[in-house]
Amino acid sequence: MPKRSAGLLLYRVAAAGDLEVLIAHPGGPFWARRDAGAWSVPKGEYEEGDDALTAARREFREEVGHDAPAGGLLFLGEVRQSSGKLVSVWAVEGDLDAGQATSNTFEMEWPRGSGTVQEFPEVDRVEWVPLALARAKLVKGQVPFLDRLLDEVPAAGGRLGGCEGETV
């Protein structure tokens, strides 16, 4: 049985009409210097038999430090990642101050083999980015969720944000 993960993709329409999404950068030493292709939709794993949407809300709270906004959810479907993991994502419109985000933490031995256990945030930062930038920053397997979001959100008028006139 493949591992499963669920997440919430928060989106907003910026003043210029461009669609922006809130994405998360993983914390810890392995990701510290990576940017392009390293970011993620706030998400996390859940167990067989658990409710995926409940898991998505829980993981958003753990990784962003805020409850997901109340509002209509758009199910963006499920995508199989290169690892075989199945990721389900819902989109919800809302806003929050990314600078006020806080994440839960995890412990690991670092540096490896040192015997020293350090604590790191699961997510070291979240940012609002236009869709064009999100395409470059997200792990490759999550980019299809951006296309699905664009198909579902008419307010964006097909604009990617940061790429005037370009559509997906």
N, C-alpha and C positions, 0 to 999 in steps of 0.2 A: 504494500500500500504506500503510495507516495506521500511525502510530507505535505502539509497544507498550511497556507498562510493567508491572512485576511487583513485588509487595510482600508483606510479612508483617504481619499484624495480631496483635500479642501481646495476650492477654487473661488475666484472672485473676478469680476469684470472691472478692470482699471479705468480710470477717468477717460483715457483715450479710446476705450472700447476694447482694449486688448484683454485676452484671457490670461490670467496668472494662476499658478498652482503653488501650493505649499509642499516643499519636498524636504527630506531629512538626510543629513550627512551622518554616516555611522561613526561612532566614537571608538576610541582605542587606538593602539599604536599601529595596527595594520593599515588603517585608513587615513592616518594623519596627513599624509602628503598626497593623497589621491583626490582628484576632483572630477574630471570628466569620466563618466561611466561608473561613478561610485555612489551616487545619491540614490534615494529610494522613496517610494510612497511610504508614509508612516504605517507600518504593518508588523505582524508577528505571527508566529506559529500557533496553531491550536490543535487539539486532539480530536481523533475520530469520534463522532457523536456530539461534539460541541457545536453550538450555533456559530456560524462564520461571522454574521453581522455583530453579534455580541462580542466576539473576539476582536473584530476590527475596531469597535468602539473602545474596548479595554486597551488595546495596543496603542491607539491614538493618544489616549490619556497618559499611558506610561511613557511614551516617547516624546510627546509634545508638552505634557504637563497641564493640559487644558482638556475639558470635555469637548467633544465634537459639537459643533453648532446644531441646534435643533433645526429641522427643515427637511424638505423632501430629498430623499436619497435616490440617486441614479445608479442602478447596478451596471457596472461597466464590464461585467463578465469575469471569466476565469482564463488565465494564461499559464501554460506550462513553461517553466523556466528551463534553462539549459541543464540545470542540476536535476531536473525531473520534478521539482516541487511545483505544486499547483497554487497559484496566487489568485485570490478573488478580491476585487476592489469595488467599492462604492464611492461615488462622488457626492459631495454636499457643498452647497454654496455657503460661504461665510467669510468672516474676517477675524483675525487675531493679530496681536503684536508679536511677530516672530522673535523679536529681541527679548521677550519675556518668557520664552519657552524654556522648560526644564525637563530633563529626562531622568528616568530611573538609571541605576548603575549596575555594573557587573564587576566581578573580580577575576583576575587572571595573574598567573606568574609572569612578571615582566621585569627585566629582560628574561627571555626564555632560558631556563637552566640556572637562573640566579638564586632561586629559592625565595625571592621577594615577591609577595603578592600585592598587587596594586589594584585600586578601584578606578574604573573608567565609566563615563556616561555611555549608555547604549547609543544615544544620539548626541553628537557634540554641538550641532546647530541645525536650525531649520531656516529656510529662506523662501520668500515669495519670488518666483521667477516667471517670466513670460514663457509661453509654450516652446518657442524656438530654443531658448536656453535650457529648458527642462529636457528637451530631446537630447542635448549634448551631455547633460549632467546625470540623467537617470541611468541605472543599469539597463543594458540593452533589452533584456526580457520584459521590462515594464513600460517601454515606449508605446506599445499598442494601446495602453490605457489612455494615453494622450489623444490618439486618433479617435477613440471611442467617445471621449469626453467632448471633443470638438464636434462630433456628429450629433451629440445630445444637447448641446447648449447653444440655442439660436442667438442669444444676446451677443455672442462673440462675432457674429457675422462672418465666420470663416477666417478671422484674423488670428494669426499666431502670436502676435505681440513681438515686437522687435524685428519683424520681417514684413514691412508694409506691402500689401498686395499679394503676398505669397499665401497659398492655401495648401492644405494637406489633402 
